[in-house]
Amino acid sequence: MSDDLLVDRNDGVVTLTLNRPDKLNSITGAMWGGLRDVFDEVASNRDDRVLVITGADKGFCAGADLVAQDMPRGTGGRLEHMRGVGRSAAALRDIGKPTIAR
């Protein structure tokens, strides 16, 4: 897990913090895969009962960081990237546990 995504577990509550306060917690290309990994892990871990997603400092999340160095530039790369974003969104939808955006 990168420093951009912080995961804390406490008594069945998983707190996922988007940790890029200097960019209002906007999501880089690499973070999408990390989010999907966390969502899949929470879904499969019986001890995890609820997921709380929050942002560090002032902002929750400004959306995708379109100027991040790891964002794809070509048409094919962008299509594959958006498929990955879709897989991350589906993993969040399919968690099957209460999810709170804070």
Sequence and secondary structure as in RCSB ss.txt:
>XXXX:A:sequence
MSDDLLVDRNDGVVTLTLNRPDKLNSITGAMWGGLRDVFDEVASNRDDRVLVITGADKGFCAGADLVAQDMPRGT
GGRLEHMRGVGRSAAALRDIGKPTIAR
>XXXX:A:secstr
  TTEEEEEETTEEEEEE  GGGTT B HHHHHHHHHHHHHHHH TT  EEEEEESTT S   B TT TTS  SH
HHHHHHHHHHHHHHHHHHT  S EEE 
